[in-house]
C-alpha cells in the first residue's frame, strides 16, 4: 500500500503501537521485527485487543482487510513519520552527543513548555524506531518538537536527521562511547558531526558550547548560537557549586545576575543546563520562567539523581557509562569537600579494543584523586585491577553480599556503570 494511503489512516487513527502489551484502542499496530521477535506473529492479537489496523510485511498474516501488507514495516514507519513531520511543519530541535543528551533534552523541554505546547522524545527512545515514534506522537496542537538522537554506528545521525528534518541542532559533547560500533574516537566525532553537516546543508541553526574546542572544530562555516562562560557568547552563565546540587549564575543584560539552584548533581550538568537556558533565551522565554523551569526539574531513572535513604545519600548515575562520563563523574565526586565518600563503579561496556586501557586509566584517576572506599564490578575491572588495590567483584550480586555485611552509614555514595552491570540492584542495600 502506498504511504499516502497509510497516512490517511493515521490521520483517522493517530496513535501508533508496536507492543501488544501496550495496546491502545483505535490505533495502528506496526509489526516490527527484532533479533528475537517477529511482530507479524502478534498482528492478530493486536487487532483483537483493539487496534484498528495492523501493518505487516509477511503475506501469510494478512487474514482480512484489517491487515495492511507493506514491503517492510520499519521502513513504512519511518516514511510515515517523515511525511507527518512535513505535514506538521513545526520547528524541531535535534539533540545528540556522547553524554548528557537525555538530561539536556529534558531540561530544554521543561524550559520550552513555559511558552510552547512542546513534545519531546519519551525517555531515551532515540534510535531508528524511537525517533519516528516521537514524531508520530506530535499533532496539530504541537508547537515545538524536541527529538533526541542516539547512535552507535556511522551514518546513524544523518539517517535520523533525514527522517526528522530538524530546523535546529545541538551536540552536547563528543566523547569515547560505543567505540566497538564506531571503530575509533574519530568515528564518534565524524558521526556526531553529521548533525552539524545536515544543519549546514539545510541552512538551519546550531547551538554550540563555544567553551568546547572540539565542537568548534567540527563546525562548518554555518550560523551558530553560542553559549558558554565567555563574554562573547550569546548566552552566558557561571558555575558556582555542586555540593551536592548544581548551582549556576545566569548573566542577563535585563536582570543582571540570577541564581539557579537545580536538583541536578554534578558540575558536568552545568553545560546541559546552560544549553536549555540558551534555547529559552533564543526563543524569547522570560528569564524568570527559565530559572523556574530549571529549578522545578527533578531527575529520575538513575540519571544525575540524588536519593536520600535512611542510612546514606546516594548519587545515582547508573543508567549508562563511558570513559568521558565516568571521568567527569569521578572528578566531580572527588572534588566534594565532604568526608565519608564511597565509590561504586561498574564496567563500561561496548568499548571494543580500547576497553582494558580505558578501565586501567580510570583506576589511575581514582588513585590520583585519593579515593579510598572503592567497589568495582565487572569482568573488565577484575582484569585490570591486578594489584588488588580496590575491592573488585565479577557480578553485582557478589557486591551486594559484601554491602549487606558492611552496613554503610552516613556516607555519600556515587553509583555509576553501564546498564548491563545492573548496579541499580545495590540501591536497596544502602
Secondary structure, DSSP 8 states (H G I E B T S, - for coil): --HHHHHHHHHHS--EE--GGG--TT-EEE--B-SS-BGGGGHHHHHHTT-SEEEES-GGG--STTEEE-S-HHHHHHHHHHHHHHHH--EEEEEE-SSSHHHHHHHHHHHHTTTS-EEE--TT--STTHHHHHHHT--TT--EEEEE---SSTTHHHHHHHHH--SEEEE----S--HHHHSSHHHHHHHHHHHHHHHHHTT-EEEEETT-HHHHHH--S--EEEEESSTTSSEEEEEEEESSEEEEEEEETTTEEEEEEEEEESGGGHHHHHHHHHHHHHTT--HHHHHHHHHH----TTSSEEEE-SS-EEEEE-S---HHHHHHHHHHHHH---S-EEEEEE---S-GGGHHHHHHHHHHHHHHTT--EEEEESHHHHHH-TT--SEEESSHHHHHHHHHHH---S-EEEEE--GGG-GGGGGGG-
